[in-house]
Amino acid sequence: MPLIALSFVAGAALYAFAVISTFGSELTTSGFLVIMVLIAVGGLGVLGLGYASAVVIGGMISLKVAEFIARLTRVRHVIEVVDEEPKTRIHRVTGGAFTFYMPVLVFIVSMTLGWDIHNLHDPRTSIFHPLLHSLDVFSTSANIDPVSYSIDIILPMIVLVAIAGVAPSIALPYFRKFKITGVNSGPFHTDLLLTVVGFIVGLGAILTLLGLVYEALWMGQGPFRYRYLIPAMLGLSLHYGIGAFLGRDKSENMIKKVVQTNSGRRVFRGKVYIENMAVENTNKEKS
């Protein structure tokens, strides 16, 4: 709970920093309060979305997603209920690390998604143009007044954070009470290629994001309104993560109930034991 409280305060501080650093000289007291109320409401909204995502996506859908992926890849997933045995130190550290990892991941994905939408935003995109235009948080006019700008950009930011939180919400339950292990997974060379490609793409996205932050906040060369967008999105990501962790217990209980009463063909409850056959054969030869 102290960590959640600290994250909530940090998110609120980021909202205030975004408003003051961007519009400080333009705002009256009433304008500052209006923008702060708007973004605070947005923060509470994504907190609720985080909770709903953890429960609905993590608790109700994640097992179906695992089953679907297992069918496509022709593997099996074994789920072990970890809380029935003493937790290992490694498992506790992994679960705690995800507390910090999830908001950061949501922030990176939402900002990268927003930048991709900005690059795709073009009148020639036909029927997709209205959607891309409404979600393009990087192209809002700098001539609009601060209050109108905040009204226009709050909803697209919430949508981007909600989309970015889908995958982390699916994975959230499996970092504490459950251990899911793939059996008969894909060939080594395929996994290696996918890992390398994913690393390169992810590295490019992170470098692009760091470049945006550097230009907007330190060099002053980026569009002026990025100074509002970047810290505000980070604050929304923190509050989304808070909501997700508040709903984690409920999602875990829902999954536990399902795996105790039902076993799928591709995802089922059990344990995986790995035997060192090479060592056993060596010992047999020596004897």
C-alpha positions as CSV (number, residue, x, y, z in Angstrom):
1,M,0.0,0.0,0.0
2,P,2.8,2.6,0.7
3,L,4.1,1.9,-2.8
4,I,0.6,2.5,-4.3
5,A,0.3,5.7,-2.3
6,L,3.7,6.9,-3.4
7,S,2.8,6.2,-7.1
8,F,-0.5,8.1,-6.8
9,V,1.3,11.1,-5.4
10,A,4.0,10.9,-8.1
11,G,1.3,10.8,-10.8
12,A,-0.4,13.9,-9.3
13,A,3.0,15.7,-9.1
14,L,3.6,14.9,-12.8
15,Y,0.3,16.4,-13.7
16,A,1.1,19.6,-11.9
17,F,4.6,19.7,-13.4
18,A,3.1,19.3,-16.9
19,V,0.8,22.2,-16.4
20,I,3.2,24.6,-14.8
21,S,6.2,23.9,-17.1
22,T,4.1,24.3,-20.2
23,F,1.5,26.9,-19.5
24,G,2.8,28.7,-16.4
25,S,3.1,32.1,-18.0
26,E,-0.2,31.8,-19.9
27,L,-2.5,30.7,-17.1
28,T,-4.7,32.5,-14.7
29,T,-5.4,30.8,-11.4
30,S,-8.8,29.7,-12.6
31,G,-7.3,28.3,-15.8
32,F,-4.7,26.3,-13.8
33,L,-7.4,24.9,-11.6
34,V,-9.6,23.9,-14.5
35,I,-6.7,22.0,-16.3
36,M,-5.7,20.3,-13.0
37,V,-9.3,19.2,-12.4
38,L,-9.5,17.9,-16.0
39,I,-6.3,15.9,-15.8
40,A,-7.1,14.7,-12.3
41,V,-10.4,13.3,-13.6
42,G,-8.5,11.7,-16.5
43,G,-6.1,10.1,-13.9
44,L,-9.0,8.7,-11.9
45,G,-10.5,7.4,-15.2
46,V,-7.4,5.5,-16.2
47,L,-7.1,4.2,-12.6
48,G,-10.6,2.7,-13.1
49,L,-9.6,1.4,-16.5
50,G,-6.6,-0.2,-15.0
51,Y,-8.7,-2.0,-12.4
52,A,-11.3,-3.1,-15.0
53,S,-8.5,-4.3,-17.3
54,A,-6.9,-6.4,-14.6
55,V,-10.2,-8.0,-13.7
56,V,-11.8,-8.4,-17.1
57,I,-8.7,-8.9,-19.3
58,G,-6.5,-10.5,-16.7
59,G,-9.1,-12.5,-14.8
60,M,-11.6,-13.5,-17.5
61,I,-9.7,-13.4,-20.8
62,S,-6.1,-14.2,-20.1
63,L,-6.6,-18.0,-19.9
64,K,-8.6,-17.9,-23.2
65,V,-5.8,-16.0,-24.8
66,A,-3.2,-18.5,-23.5
67,E,-5.4,-21.4,-24.9
68,F,-5.8,-19.6,-28.2
69,I,-2.1,-19.0,-28.6
70,A,-1.4,-22.6,-27.6
71,R,-3.7,-23.9,-30.3
72,L,-2.0,-21.7,-32.9
73,T,1.5,-22.7,-31.9
74,R,0.6,-26.4,-31.1
75,V,2.1,-26.2,-27.6
76,R,0.7,-26.9,-24.1
77,H,0.8,-24.6,-21.1
78,V,1.0,-25.9,-17.6
79,I,-0.2,-23.6,-14.8
80,E,1.1,-24.1,-11.3
81,V,-0.6,-22.4,-8.4
82,V,2.4,-20.9,-6.6
83,D,0.6,-19.7,-3.4
84,E,0.0,-23.3,-2.3
85,E,3.7,-23.7,-1.6
86,P,6.2,-21.3,0.0
87,K,7.2,-18.7,-2.5
88,T,10.8,-18.6,-3.6
89,R,12.8,-15.4,-3.3
90,I,13.2,-15.2,-7.1
91,H,9.4,-15.4,-7.6
92,R,8.9,-12.6,-5.0
93,V,11.5,-10.4,-6.7
94,T,10.0,-11.0,-10.1
95,G,6.5,-10.1,-8.9
96,G,7.8,-7.0,-7.1
97,A,9.8,-5.9,-10.2
98,F,6.6,-6.0,-12.3
99,T,5.1,-3.3,-10.0
100,F,7.6,-0.9,-11.4
101,Y,7.8,-2.4,-14.8
102,M,4.1,-2.2,-15.7
103,P,3.7,1.6,-15.6
104,V,7.0,2.1,-17.5
105,L,5.8,-0.4,-20.2
106,V,2.4,1.2,-20.5
107,F,4.1,4.7,-20.9
108,I,6.6,3.5,-23.5
109,V,4.0,1.6,-25.6
110,S,1.4,4.4,-25.4
111,M,3.9,7.1,-26.4
112,T,5.3,4.9,-29.2
113,L,1.8,4.1,-30.4
114,G,1.0,7.8,-30.4
115,W,4.1,8.6,-32.5
116,D,3.2,5.8,-35.0
117,I,-0.3,7.3,-35.3
118,H,1.2,10.7,-35.9
119,N,3.4,9.3,-38.7
120,L,0.4,7.6,-40.2
121,H,-1.9,10.6,-39.9
122,D,-2.5,11.7,-43.4
123,P,-5.6,12.8,-45.4
124,R,-4.9,10.0,-47.9
125,T,-5.5,7.3,-45.2
126,S,-9.2,7.3,-46.4
127,I,-11.7,5.9,-43.9
128,F,-9.0,5.7,-41.1
129,H,-8.3,9.4,-41.3
130,P,-10.9,10.5,-38.7
131,L,-9.8,7.9,-36.2
132,L,-6.1,8.7,-36.7
133,H,-6.8,12.4,-36.5
134,S,-8.7,12.1,-33.2
135,L,-5.9,10.0,-31.6
136,D,-3.0,12.1,-33.0
137,V,-1.8,13.7,-29.7
138,F,1.4,15.0,-31.3
139,S,-0.3,17.3,-33.9
140,T,-2.6,19.5,-31.8
141,S,-2.3,23.1,-32.8
142,A,0.0,25.3,-30.6
143,N,-2.3,28.3,-31.2
144,I,-5.2,26.9,-29.2
145,D,-5.6,28.1,-25.6
146,P,-4.4,25.9,-22.8
147,V,-7.8,24.9,-21.4
148,S,-9.2,24.0,-24.8
149,Y,-5.9,22.1,-25.6
150,S,-6.3,20.1,-22.3
151,I,-10.0,19.3,-23.1
152,D,-9.0,18.1,-26.6
153,I,-6.0,15.9,-25.6
154,I,-7.3,14.2,-22.4
155,L,-9.5,11.6,-24.1
156,P,-6.9,10.6,-26.7
157,M,-4.3,10.1,-24.0
158,I,-6.6,7.9,-22.0
159,V,-7.4,5.8,-25.1
160,L,-3.7,5.3,-25.8
161,V,-2.9,4.3,-22.2
162,A,-5.9,1.9,-22.2
163,I,-4.7,0.2,-25.5
164,A,-1.1,0.1,-24.1
165,G,-2.3,-1.6,-21.0
166,V,-4.0,-4.6,-22.6
167,A,-0.9,-6.9,-22.9
168,P,0.4,-6.0,-19.4
169,S,-3.0,-6.7,-17.9
170,I,-3.1,-10.1,-19.6
171,A,0.4,-11.0,-18.1
172,L,-0.2,-9.4,-14.7
173,P,-1.7,-12.5,-12.9
174,Y,1.2,-14.7,-13.8
175,F,3.9,-12.8,-11.9
176,R,2.8,-13.7,-8.4
177,K,0.4,-16.5,-7.7
178,F,0.8,-18.5,-10.8
179,K,3.6,-20.0,-12.8
180,I,2.8,-20.8,-16.4
181,T,5.2,-23.0,-18.3
182,G,5.2,-23.9,-22.0
183,V,5.7,-27.5,-23.1
184,N,6.8,-28.5,-26.6
185,S,7.4,-24.9,-27.5
186,G,8.6,-23.6,-30.9
187,P,11.9,-24.5,-32.5
188,F,15.0,-22.8,-31.1
189,H,15.9,-21.0,-34.3
190,T,12.4,-19.5,-34.7
191,D,12.4,-18.3,-31.1
192,L,15.9,-16.8,-31.6
193,L,14.8,-14.9,-34.7
194,L,11.7,-13.6,-33.0
195,T,13.7,-12.5,-30.0
196,V,16.3,-10.7,-32.1
197,V,13.7,-8.9,-34.2
198,G,11.7,-8.0,-31.1
199,F,14.8,-6.6,-29.5
200,I,15.7,-4.5,-32.5
201,V,12.2,-3.1,-32.9
202,G,11.9,-2.4,-29.2
203,L,15.3,-0.7,-29.0
204,G,14.3,1.5,-31.9
205,A,11.0,2.5,-30.2
206,I,12.9,3.3,-26.9
207,L,15.5,5.4,-28.7
208,T,12.8,7.3,-30.5
209,L,11.0,8.0,-27.3
210,L,14.1,9.1,-25.5
211,G,14.8,11.5,-28.4
212,L,11.4,13.0,-28.0
213,V,11.8,13.4,-24.3
214,Y,15.3,14.9,-24.7
215,E,14.3,17.4,-27.3
216,A,11.0,18.4,-25.6
217,L,12.2,18.8,-22.0
218,W,15.9,19.6,-22.1
219,M,16.9,21.0,-25.5
220,G,13.7,22.9,-26.0
221,Q,13.7,22.1,-29.7
222,G,10.6,19.9,-29.8
223,P,7.1,21.2,-30.2
224,F,6.2,23.3,-27.2
225,R,3.2,21.2,-26.1
226,Y,5.2,18.1,-25.8
227,R,6.2,19.4,-22.4
228,Y,2.7,18.8,-21.3
229,L,2.1,15.6,-23.1
230,I,5.1,13.6,-22.0
231,P,4.9,14.1,-18.2
232,A,1.1,13.9,-18.3
233,M,1.2,10.5,-20.1
234,L,3.7,9.3,-17.5
235,G,1.3,10.3,-14.7
236,L,-1.6,8.6,-16.4
237,S,0.5,5.4,-16.9
238,L,1.3,5.4,-13.1
239,H,-2.3,5.7,-12.2
240,Y,-3.3,3.0,-14.7
241,G,-0.7,0.7,-13.0
242,I,-2.2,1.5,-9.6
243,G,-5.7,0.5,-10.8
244,A,-4.3,-2.7,-12.3
245,F,-2.6,-3.7,-9.0
246,L,-5.7,-2.9,-7.0
247,G,-7.6,-5.4,-9.2
248,R,-4.8,-8.0,-9.2
249,D,-6.1,-10.0,-6.3
250,K,-9.5,-10.4,-7.8
251,S,-8.1,-11.4,-11.2
252,E,-5.9,-14.0,-9.5
253,N,-8.8,-15.5,-7.6
254,M,-10.8,-15.7,-10.7
255,I,-8.1,-17.6,-12.5
256,K,-7.5,-19.9,-9.5
257,K,-11.2,-20.8,-9.5
258,V,-11.1,-21.7,-13.2
259,V,-8.0,-23.8,-13.0
260,Q,-9.2,-25.7,-10.0
261,T,-12.6,-26.6,-11.5
262,N,-11.7,-26.8,-15.2
263,S,-8.8,-28.0,-17.3
264,G,-8.5,-27.1,-21.0
265,R,-6.9,-29.2,-23.7
266,R,-4.0,-26.9,-24.1
267,V,-3.9,-25.0,-20.8
268,F,-4.2,-27.1,-17.6
269,R,-3.2,-27.2,-14.0
270,G,-0.1,-29.2,-13.0
271,K,3.6,-29.1,-12.4
272,V,6.6,-29.4,-14.7
273,Y,9.5,-31.5,-13.6
274,I,12.8,-31.3,-15.5
275,E,15.1,-34.2,-15.2
276,N,18.8,-34.1,-16.1
277,M,18.9,-37.2,-18.3
278,A,22.5,-36.6,-19.3
279,V,23.7,-36.8,-15.7
280,E,21.5,-39.8,-15.0
281,N,23.0,-41.7,-18.0
282,T,26.6,-40.8,-17.0
283,N,26.0,-42.1,-13.5
284,K,24.5,-45.3,-14.9
285,E,27.6,-45.8,-17.1
286,K,29.9,-45.3,-14.2
287,S,28.1,-47.8,-12.1
